Amino acid sequence: MTNSDWIVSKGRYLYRKIWNKIKEFRGWFVAIEVNTGDYFIAPTIGEALRKGKAKHPDGKFFVTRIGEDVLGARKIGGVKHAESYCVP
């Protein structure tokens, strides 16, 4: 399993774990730092990641649109696209 695959796998697990806390923000984005489980919600991907990087500058983030089917994400050129993103 590559580092990116691990981030995506752990991110999906954490996303499901926090779902009841974040579901009211459907359509927004969540950036989840996979080592700590800390998560950051914002209306844009960039803002969610900025919040996360402010607290965890060297963090590894899984980012997805809240309410999307993260299991339906696809990999293009080694990077997750569409529903979820891996930010090492």
N, C-alpha and C positions, 0 to 999 in steps of 0.2 A: 504494500500500500504506500503510495507516495504521500508526501507531506500535505499536498493539496487535497488528496482524497481523504486523509485523516481529518483535516479541517472541515470539509464538507460533511463527513459522517458525524463528527462531534457536534457541528453546528445544527444539523437536522435534529439530533437527539435533544439538544438544549432548547431549540425552537419549540419542539413538541412539549417539553417540560414547562416552558413559560407561557404557553398558548393562552391559558385562562387569564393571565395578567395583562396580555397585550392585545387580545382580540378586538377590543373596542377601538383600536387604532387601525382597523382594516384599511388597506390602501396606502398606508404610510410604510416606511422602511425601518427595519431593525438591524442593527449591527451587533453581533454577539461575539465577545472576546472569548474564544474557545477554551483558554486555559483557566480563566477565572469564572466564567459564566455571567460576567457583567454584561448588560445589554443597554443599548442606546437607541431611542426611537426618535424619528424625525420625518418630516414630509418628503425629504429628498435623500438619495443615497449619500451624496456628498456631506450633507449636514449630519447624518447618522454616523458616518465614519469620522468626521471632524470631532464630534463629541467623544467617540470612543478613543481616538488617537490622543486627545487631550489628557485622558486619564491613563491610557496604556500606550505610550508612544511606540513601544516595540511589540505591541500586541498582534495577535493573529485573529482576523475577523472573518466571520461568516455573515453575509448580508443577504437579506431577502425582503421582498415586499410582503407585508403582513396580510395574511389571508390567501396568499397564493399557495399552490400545491408544490411544496419544496421537493417532493419526490419526482416531480416532472421536469426538474432542471436538466439542462443538457450541456455537454462539454463541447466547446468549439476551440480548436487549437490549444488545448490544454487549460483553457479558462472556462469557468462556469458562466453561463449566460442565461438570459431569460429570467426565470424565477429566483435564482440564487447565485451568489457570487462568493468566491473565496478570495480573501485579501491577506496574503502572508505578510 
